[in-house]
């Protein structure tokens, strides 16, 4: 009797297993059959998930009230972080938009930061370049920074410096006027200055052929450490330099080194 029960149980297990295999095969065949009868254009489109529903806002809008409630030292740290992260000169307006600080308060913070980093125990300082602010290494560490970069600095030839000087003092100016002053073809030199980003086309002269008018750029001010063109040496200053008996007349070349301080003077011969 026990043996009959055992055989009956084994038979039921086999039947159940066989029935499961048949059902699995039937499901697979039905699935394959339905898929094969649908043309690509007839297949039910799979609705893409709504990305907006799945994205978690990890960078919410800046709360102006929370910025206003910050302690003074935290506001100053915020401005320092923005200056450091931006790297290039940045305007007060852009700093204001990013920090949500009032313009007057932001200006006070910038002035305080500038005074703080003027101290000798800091290797960099906050400078104003073309009405924009930037952290720069101090000039006395310039040769160390250049050694760290270990790259050949880009230089301006005498021809480029002469052409750049003419454009700076006579802008806006057309190429023919530059050539008349220098007495040589200025096209290659102006092309080099355009590629360096030191000059740009600021308009066209209303004459035959509409020749391009050239002027200097913000990069020109940055290179020579000027806040505006009004800080260029006057002709009287230049004449005094020419009469200076200490001048040797040797060629001076300008190195485009970001680490060099804006007020750095040319090295004496």
HELIX and SHEET records of a PDB file:
HELIX    1   1 UNK A    2  UNK A   37  1                                  36    
HELIX    2   2 UNK A   51  UNK A   54  1                                   4    
HELIX    3   3 UNK A   64  UNK A   68  1                                   5    
HELIX    4   4 UNK A   72  UNK A   86  1                                  15    
HELIX    5   5 UNK A   92  UNK A   99  1                                   8    
HELIX    6   6 UNK A  103  UNK A  117  1                                  15    
HELIX    7   7 UNK A  139  UNK A  141  5                                   3    
HELIX    8   8 UNK A  142  UNK A  149  1                                   8    
HELIX    9   9 UNK A  158  UNK A  170  1                                  13    
HELIX   10  10 UNK A  175  UNK A  182  1                                   8    
HELIX   11  11 UNK A  187  UNK A  196  1                                  10    
HELIX   12  12 UNK A  218  UNK A  224  1                                   7    
HELIX   13  13 UNK A  229  UNK A  231  5                                   3    
HELIX   14  14 UNK A  235  UNK A  243  1                                   9    
SHEET    1   A 3 UNK A  90  UNK A  91  0                                        
SHEET    2   A 3 UNK A 132  UNK A 137 -1                                        
SHEET    3   A 3 UNK A 124  UNK A 129 -1                                        
SHEET    1   B 2 UNK A 155  UNK A 156  0                                        
SHEET    2   B 2 UNK A 254  UNK A 255 -1                                        
SHEET    1   C 3 UNK A 173  UNK A 174  0                                        
SHEET    2   C 3 UNK A 212  UNK A 216 -1                                        
SHEET    3   C 3 UNK A 199  UNK A 204 -1                                        
END                                                                             
